[in-house]
Amino acid sequence: MIDFPVDFPDGSLRIIGLGPGPAEWMTPESTALLAAASDLVGYKPYLDRIAPQPGQRLHASDNRVEIDRARHALALAMEGRRVGVVSGGDPGIFAMAAAVFEAVEQGEPGWAALDIKVTPGLSAMQAAAARIGAPLGHDFCAISLSDNLKPWALIERRLQAACDGDFVIALYNPASKARPQPIHDAFTLLRREKAGETPVAFARAIGRKDESLVLTTLTSADPGLADMSTLVLIGSSATRSLVQAGRPLLYTPRSVRSA
């Protein structure tokens, strides 16, 4: 085990990125903070990935109560606890860091004085890109398809802008049992705006035992492959397919000719 010193006094809160899944992909700082926390707060499937320390208290909650979870964590920190708020991937990308600071801004006056720090983690987008090759080698953007916290019209506008800008697009939260339609609507828009041979990747549960990776094209892609464990990558006009040592890969060159 790596002996990594951490700054985690009583009455403080750390927002900890767990990475996409494997312990090997978690940073030494995140591992040390998890061990040092008196309380860990998070979505239950994320807490299930952690072996608790003796005496450590775990506070699990459902996926759609981010602000309530953040308030609970802040209240625990005010009681003098060492509180770790856990997020899969990186906590600053569609995750708990924003929820904690939103709760601070809207909540109890004392919360603004708490010692709060964010610890980065390997994002799902980075993990998927590494498996695929180098699809994020040039300009890219990340868009969440969840319309739980923003209107679908805004998502469509941002997808359109990403197409107009010819970005590589990473789609987070593409589909769930409660939201099966957004990924299909997104592909309808993408197929209207981009060439049919545009490379597409469905990267599911990367780094975990049930990992799967499908490389295809925009024309041939089956949006139904996506679920909440899937990161969908849509190439730009510059993204290329190649076979390297018998393995199909995608990459986006760093150099781009003048338009």
Secondary structure as GFF3:
##gff-version 3
##sequence-region A 1 259
A	DSSP	beta_strand	12	17	.	.	.	ID=ss1
A	DSSP	three_ten_helix	23	25	.	.	.	ID=ss2
A	DSSP	alpha_helix	28	36	.	.	.	ID=ss3
A	DSSP	beta_strand	39	43	.	.	.	ID=ss4
A	DSSP	alpha_helix	44	47	.	.	.	ID=ss5
A	DSSP	beta_strand	57	61	.	.	.	ID=ss6
A	DSSP	alpha_helix	66	78	.	.	.	ID=ss7
A	DSSP	beta_strand	82	87	.	.	.	ID=ss8
A	DSSP	alpha_helix	96	106	.	.	.	ID=ss9
A	DSSP	three_ten_helix	109	113	.	.	.	ID=ss10
A	DSSP	beta_strand	115	119	.	.	.	ID=ss11
A	DSSP	alpha_helix	124	132	.	.	.	ID=ss12
A	DSSP	beta_strand	133	134	.	.	.	ID=ss13
A	DSSP	beta_strand	140	144	.	.	.	ID=ss14
A	DSSP	alpha_helix	152	164	.	.	.	ID=ss15
A	DSSP	beta_strand	168	172	.	.	.	ID=ss16
A	DSSP	alpha_helix	182	193	.	.	.	ID=ss17
A	DSSP	beta_strand	199	204	.	.	.	ID=ss18
A	DSSP	beta_strand	212	217	.	.	.	ID=ss19
A	DSSP	three_ten_helix	223	225	.	.	.	ID=ss20
A	DSSP	beta_strand	230	234	.	.	.	ID=ss21
A	DSSP	beta_strand	240	244	.	.	.	ID=ss22
A	DSSP	beta_strand	247	251	.	.	.	ID=ss23
###
